[in-house]
């Protein structure tokens, strides 16, 4: 029996593939490489380049590799892009996602772990946020994941497709040979490293007048390896007959933008200039998860909760991969 990982050539997907293999699982990766990297998937891992929306291809892969479950990462995930071009988010994340589900069902695959996001919550109405927090996304990326959660509920009721939807907060960090390589790069820690390595003159800090201790926004950062382990826990939950669930993934503590920059200065030994710029529209002051459900239901316990350790792992990967995967 094998596990199909869609988007397994991406950042979180490639890390999860490695962790699954280390745990003794057989894995097959499906990725169209529009935003992933072939070099992020080991040569010993079966790899198919193609679209998740090709339900006939999905069915073929599932039957040929005796697939028992799927971990679905393949999605576009740039918030700003989803605002400027929402159509591609609904087509890729929702329409293509439905094609994936149909192919899985035709091959009688009834277990799915879905990569969702805290963006489905929208502007926070209380903090910290648990899974019962109201969902009212403020961008097409969040809506696309929200729609898929609703679709998965319907597929469970109608077809018995069991799903654990994992709502991530801020993924970061790296393994020794698997790290974050986006183009363009939207995330804070890799952008800080670009400033540290002289690839940009400074790091922009959007707003210093939030109601937080240092005036900058606070986010819940979680190591990518801890995210990967949560997917393994979710697969075990389903394999053991567990019901469909929606689960937050975060450390439950937050760090401000200035705290992240200072930690990066200490790890890299670089001065890293920070410049204050106006707030971005829609950026809340705090986003912090309640992850008790993940601990209780999935037996999940983050192994890398400290910000400095997270940044150290990411810096080590970026130093050894100055051009990313260079593919």
C-alpha positions as CSV (number, residue, x, y, z in Angstrom):
1,X,0.0,0.0,0.0
2,X,1.3,3.5,-0.8
3,X,0.4,7.1,0.0
4,X,-0.1,9.5,-2.8
5,X,1.3,13.0,-2.0
6,X,0.1,15.7,-4.4
7,X,2.3,18.8,-4.5
8,X,5.1,16.6,-3.1
9,X,7.7,18.7,-4.9
10,X,6.8,21.8,-2.9
11,X,8.0,23.1,0.4
12,X,5.9,21.4,3.0
13,X,5.1,18.5,0.6
14,X,8.7,17.5,0.0
15,X,9.5,17.6,3.8
16,X,6.4,15.4,4.5
17,X,7.5,12.9,1.8
18,X,10.9,12.5,3.4
19,X,9.3,12.0,6.9
20,X,6.8,9.5,5.5
21,X,9.6,7.5,3.9
22,X,11.6,7.6,7.2
23,X,8.6,6.2,9.0
24,X,8.6,3.2,6.6
25,X,5.8,4.3,4.3
26,X,5.7,3.8,0.5
27,X,5.1,7.1,-1.3
28,X,4.3,8.3,-4.8
29,X,4.4,12.0,-5.7
30,X,2.1,13.8,-8.2
31,X,3.2,17.4,-9.0
32,X,3.0,19.5,-12.2
33,X,6.1,21.4,-11.2
34,X,4.5,24.8,-11.8
35,X,5.7,25.9,-8.4
36,X,7.6,22.9,-7.1
37,X,11.0,21.5,-7.7
38,X,11.9,18.1,-9.1
39,X,15.1,18.2,-7.1
40,X,13.1,18.3,-3.9
41,X,11.9,14.7,-4.6
42,X,14.4,12.0,-4.1
43,X,15.3,9.9,-7.1
44,X,14.2,6.8,-5.2
45,X,10.6,8.2,-4.8
46,X,8.2,7.4,-7.6
47,X,7.3,10.7,-9.3
48,X,4.6,11.6,-11.8
49,X,4.5,15.0,-13.5
50,X,0.9,15.9,-14.1
51,X,-2.1,17.8,-12.9
52,X,-4.2,16.8,-9.9
53,X,-7.3,17.7,-11.8
54,X,-6.7,14.9,-14.3
55,X,-8.9,12.4,-12.6
56,X,-8.0,9.6,-15.1
57,X,-4.3,10.1,-14.3
58,X,-5.1,10.2,-10.5
59,X,-7.1,6.9,-10.8
60,X,-4.3,5.3,-12.9
61,X,-1.6,6.3,-10.3
62,X,-3.8,5.1,-7.4
63,X,-4.4,1.7,-9.0
64,X,-0.8,1.1,-10.2
65,X,0.7,2.0,-6.9
66,X,-2.0,0.4,-4.7
67,X,-2.7,3.8,-3.1
68,X,-4.6,3.6,0.2
69,X,-4.6,7.3,1.2
70,X,-3.7,10.7,-0.1
71,X,-2.0,13.8,1.4
72,X,-3.1,16.8,-0.7
73,X,-0.7,19.8,-0.7
74,X,-1.0,20.9,-4.4
75,X,-2.4,24.4,-4.3
76,X,-1.5,28.0,-5.0
77,X,-0.8,29.8,-1.8
78,X,0.2,33.5,-2.4
79,X,-2.3,35.7,-0.6
80,X,-1.4,38.8,-2.6
81,X,-1.6,37.0,-5.9
82,X,-5.0,35.6,-4.9
83,X,-6.3,39.1,-4.5
84,X,-5.0,40.4,-7.9
85,X,-5.9,37.2,-9.8
86,X,-8.5,35.2,-7.9
87,X,-9.6,33.2,-11.0
88,X,-6.4,31.0,-11.0
89,X,-7.0,30.2,-7.3
90,X,-10.5,29.0,-7.8
91,X,-9.5,27.0,-10.9
92,X,-6.4,25.5,-9.4
93,X,-7.4,25.0,-5.8
94,X,-11.1,24.2,-6.2
95,X,-11.8,22.9,-9.7
96,X,-8.6,20.9,-9.9
97,X,-9.2,19.7,-6.4
98,X,-12.5,18.3,-7.3
99,X,-10.8,16.4,-10.2
100,X,-8.4,14.9,-7.6
101,X,-11.3,13.8,-5.4
102,X,-13.1,12.2,-8.3
103,X,-10.0,10.2,-9.3
104,X,-9.4,9.0,-5.8
105,X,-13.0,7.8,-5.4
106,X,-12.9,5.9,-8.7
107,X,-9.9,4.1,-7.3
108,X,-11.7,3.5,-4.0
109,X,-9.3,5.7,-2.0
110,X,-11.3,6.9,1.0
111,X,-8.7,8.6,3.2
112,X,-7.4,12.2,2.6
113,X,-5.3,14.6,4.6
114,X,-5.9,18.1,3.3
115,X,-3.5,21.0,3.5
116,X,-5.8,23.8,4.7
117,X,-4.9,27.2,6.3
118,X,-5.7,29.6,9.1
119,X,-6.6,32.0,6.2
120,X,-10.1,30.4,6.3
121,X,-10.7,32.2,9.6
122,X,-10.2,35.7,8.1
123,X,-10.0,38.6,10.5
124,X,-9.8,37.3,14.1
125,X,-12.7,37.9,16.4
126,X,-10.9,36.4,19.4
127,X,-7.4,35.3,20.3
128,X,-6.0,32.7,20.4
129,X,-8.0,30.9,17.7
130,X,-9.4,27.4,18.1
131,X,-11.2,25.4,15.4
132,X,-14.6,26.8,16.4
133,X,-13.5,30.3,15.5
134,X,-15.9,31.8,12.8
135,X,-14.7,31.3,9.2
136,X,-14.9,34.4,7.0
137,X,-11.9,34.6,4.6
138,X,-10.7,37.9,3.3
139,X,-9.0,36.8,0.2
140,X,-9.4,34.2,-2.6
141,X,-6.7,32.0,-1.2
142,X,-8.6,31.6,2.1
143,X,-11.9,31.2,0.2
144,X,-10.5,28.5,-2.0
145,X,-9.5,26.5,1.0
146,X,-12.8,27.2,2.7
147,X,-14.7,25.9,-0.3
148,X,-12.6,22.7,-0.4
149,X,-13.4,22.1,3.3
150,X,-17.1,22.4,2.5
151,X,-16.7,20.1,-0.5
152,X,-14.9,17.5,1.5
153,X,-17.7,17.6,4.1
154,X,-20.2,16.8,1.2
155,X,-17.9,14.0,-0.1
156,X,-17.8,12.5,3.3
157,X,-21.5,12.5,3.7
158,X,-22.2,11.2,0.2
159,X,-19.3,9.0,-0.7
160,X,-17.6,8.1,2.6
161,X,-14.4,10.0,1.9
162,X,-12.8,10.6,5.3
163,X,-10.6,13.7,5.6
164,X,-8.5,15.5,8.2
165,X,-8.2,19.2,7.2
166,X,-5.1,20.7,8.8
167,X,-5.3,24.4,9.2
168,X,-1.7,25.7,9.3
169,X,-0.5,28.9,10.8
170,X,3.0,30.1,9.7
171,X,5.2,27.3,8.2
172,X,8.9,27.9,8.4
173,X,12.2,26.1,9.1
174,X,13.9,23.4,7.1
175,X,15.4,19.9,7.0
176,X,19.1,19.6,6.1
177,X,18.2,18.8,2.5
178,X,14.7,20.2,2.1
179,X,13.9,23.9,2.4
180,X,11.9,26.9,1.2
181,X,12.4,28.0,-2.3
182,X,9.6,30.2,-3.8
183,X,9.7,32.5,-6.8
184,X,8.6,35.1,-5.9
185,X,9.3,34.6,-2.2
186,X,6.5,35.9,0.0
187,X,7.5,34.7,3.4
188,X,9.2,36.7,6.2
189,X,12.1,34.5,7.2
190,X,13.5,33.7,3.7
191,X,13.1,37.5,2.9
192,X,15.2,38.3,6.0
193,X,17.9,35.9,4.8
194,X,18.0,37.6,1.4
195,X,18.8,40.8,3.3
196,X,21.4,39.0,5.4
197,X,23.1,37.7,2.2
198,X,23.0,41.0,0.4
199,X,20.4,40.0,-2.1
200,X,18.2,42.9,-1.0
201,X,19.1,46.1,0.8
202,X,16.7,45.7,3.8
203,X,13.7,43.9,5.2
204,X,10.4,45.8,5.2
205,X,8.4,45.9,8.4
206,X,4.8,46.7,7.6
207,X,3.5,48.8,10.5
208,X,5.0,49.5,14.0
209,X,1.8,50.8,15.6
210,X,-0.1,47.6,16.3
211,X,-1.3,47.0,19.9
212,X,1.5,44.6,20.6
213,X,4.6,45.0,23.0
214,X,6.9,46.3,20.2
215,X,4.2,47.6,17.8
216,X,4.8,45.0,15.1
217,X,2.4,42.2,14.1
218,X,2.7,38.8,16.0
219,X,2.4,35.5,14.3
220,X,2.5,31.8,15.3
221,X,5.5,30.1,13.6
222,X,5.7,26.4,13.3
223,X,8.6,24.2,12.0
224,X,7.9,22.5,8.7
225,X,9.1,19.1,10.2
226,X,6.4,19.5,12.9
227,X,3.8,20.1,10.2
228,X,5.0,17.0,8.5
229,X,4.7,14.9,11.6
230,X,1.1,16.2,12.0
231,X,0.3,14.8,8.6
232,X,1.6,11.4,9.6
233,X,-0.5,11.6,12.8
234,X,-3.6,12.5,10.7
235,X,-3.0,9.5,8.4
236,X,-2.8,7.2,11.4
237,X,-6.0,8.7,12.8
238,X,-7.8,7.8,9.5
239,X,-6.2,4.4,9.2
240,X,-7.5,3.5,12.7
241,X,-11.0,4.3,11.7
242,X,-11.1,8.0,12.8
243,X,-13.8,10.3,11.6
244,X,-13.3,13.5,9.5
245,X,-11.9,16.4,11.5
246,X,-10.6,20.0,11.1
247,X,-7.5,20.6,13.2
248,X,-5.3,23.7,13.8
249,X,-1.5,23.5,13.6
250,X,0.5,26.1,15.5
251,X,2.8,26.4,18.5
252,X,0.3,28.3,20.5
253,X,2.7,31.2,21.1
254,X,3.6,34.1,18.9
255,X,6.6,36.2,17.9
256,X,6.6,39.7,16.5
257,X,8.2,40.7,13.3
258,X,11.0,42.6,15.1
259,X,11.6,39.5,17.3
260,X,12.0,37.4,14.2
261,X,14.4,39.9,12.7
262,X,16.5,40.1,15.9
263,X,16.6,36.3,16.2
264,X,17.8,36.1,12.6
265,X,20.5,38.7,13.3
266,X,21.8,36.5,16.2
267,X,21.7,33.3,14.1
268,X,23.3,34.8,11.0
269,X,25.7,37.2,12.6
270,X,24.5,39.8,10.1
271,X,23.2,43.3,10.9
272,X,20.1,43.0,8.7
273,X,18.6,46.5,8.2
274,X,14.9,46.8,8.9
275,X,12.8,49.7,7.6
276,X,9.3,50.6,8.9
277,X,6.7,50.9,6.2
278,X,2.9,51.5,6.3
279,X,0.7,48.7,7.4
280,X,-0.7,46.4,4.7
281,X,-4.5,46.3,4.5
282,X,-6.1,43.4,6.2
283,X,-3.0,42.4,8.4
284,X,-4.3,41.6,11.9
285,X,-2.2,42.4,14.9
286,X,-2.0,38.8,16.2
287,X,-2.6,35.4,14.8
288,X,-2.1,32.6,17.4
289,X,-3.4,29.1,17.3
290,X,-5.0,26.9,19.9
291,X,-3.6,23.4,18.9
292,X,-5.0,21.3,21.8
293,X,-7.1,19.3,19.4
294,X,-4.0,18.3,17.4
295,X,-2.3,17.1,20.6
296,X,-5.3,15.2,21.9
297,X,-6.6,13.7,18.7
298,X,-3.4,13.1,16.7
299,X,-0.9,12.7,19.6
300,X,1.0,15.6,18.1
301,X,3.7,17.5,20.0
302,X,5.9,20.1,18.2
303,X,9.6,19.2,18.6
304,X,10.9,22.6,17.4
305,X,8.9,25.3,19.2
306,X,11.8,27.7,19.8
307,X,12.1,30.5,17.3
308,X,15.9,30.5,17.3
309,X,16.0,26.8,16.5
310,X,13.5,27.3,13.6
311,X,15.6,30.1,12.1
312,X,18.8,28.2,12.6
313,X,17.5,25.2,10.6
314,X,16.3,27.5,7.8
315,X,19.5,29.5,7.7
316,X,21.6,26.3,7.5
317,X,19.5,25.2,4.4
318,X,19.8,28.6,2.7
319,X,23.5,28.7,3.3
320,X,24.0,25.3,1.7
321,X,21.5,26.1,-1.1
322,X,22.3,29.8,-2.0
323,X,20.4,29.4,-5.3
324,X,17.6,27.3,-3.9
325,X,17.2,24.0,-5.7
326,X,18.8,25.6,-8.8
327,X,16.6,23.7,-11.2
